[in-house]
């Protein structure tokens, strides 16, 4: 699990805005609909590695599961 202090410092590398934690799987930017995976408790915050969420239901599902 990502430490709360570290999480408070992490921002989206593209728009520099806050990210939502979705389980221990993703950091999610709902503004750009980009999901950044977490591997072995280490966020992979590379724009080229992000997954763009185009499906509205998937986007809503991530929002429902997210911790603010």
C-alpha positions as CSV (number, residue, x, y, z in Angstrom):
1,X,0.0,0.0,0.0
2,X,1.3,3.5,-0.8
3,X,2.2,5.5,2.2
4,X,-0.3,8.4,2.9
5,X,2.5,11.0,3.0
6,X,3.9,9.8,-0.4
7,X,0.4,9.8,-1.8
8,X,-0.1,13.4,-0.8
9,X,2.9,14.4,-2.9
10,X,2.0,12.5,-6.0
11,X,0.4,14.4,-8.9
12,X,-0.4,13.6,-12.5
13,X,2.8,14.1,-14.6
14,X,0.6,15.6,-17.4
15,X,-1.7,18.1,-15.8
16,X,0.0,18.3,-12.3
17,X,-3.4,17.7,-10.6
18,X,-4.2,15.3,-7.8
19,X,-4.7,11.6,-8.3
20,X,-7.2,9.2,-6.8
21,X,-6.0,5.9,-5.4
22,X,-8.0,2.9,-6.7
23,X,-7.4,0.0,-4.5
24,X,-3.7,-0.8,-4.6
25,X,-3.9,-1.1,-8.4
26,X,-4.0,2.4,-9.9
27,X,-3.6,6.1,-9.4
28,X,-6.3,7.7,-11.4
29,X,-6.7,11.1,-13.0
30,X,-10.4,11.5,-13.6
31,X,-9.9,14.8,-15.5
32,X,-7.8,13.2,-18.2
33,X,-9.2,9.7,-17.6
34,X,-5.7,8.2,-17.2
35,X,-4.9,5.3,-15.0
36,X,-1.3,4.9,-13.8
37,X,-0.6,1.3,-12.5
38,X,1.1,0.5,-9.2
39,X,3.7,-2.3,-9.3
40,X,5.0,-3.7,-6.0
41,X,3.7,-0.6,-4.2
42,X,5.6,1.7,-6.6
43,X,3.5,4.0,-8.8
44,X,4.5,4.0,-12.5
45,X,3.9,7.7,-13.3
46,X,5.0,7.7,-17.0
47,X,2.6,9.3,-19.4
48,X,3.6,6.7,-22.0
49,X,2.7,3.9,-19.6
50,X,-0.7,5.3,-18.6
51,X,-4.0,3.7,-19.7
52,X,-6.6,6.0,-21.1
53,X,-10.1,5.1,-20.0
54,X,-12.6,5.7,-22.8
55,X,-15.6,3.7,-21.5
56,X,-17.9,5.8,-19.3
57,X,-18.9,2.8,-17.2
58,X,-15.3,1.9,-16.5
59,X,-14.6,5.5,-15.6
60,X,-17.5,5.6,-13.2
61,X,-16.4,2.3,-11.7
62,X,-12.9,3.7,-11.0
63,X,-14.5,6.7,-9.4
64,X,-16.7,4.5,-7.3
65,X,-13.8,2.5,-6.0
66,X,-11.4,5.5,-5.5
67,X,-10.2,6.8,-2.2
68,X,-10.1,10.6,-2.2
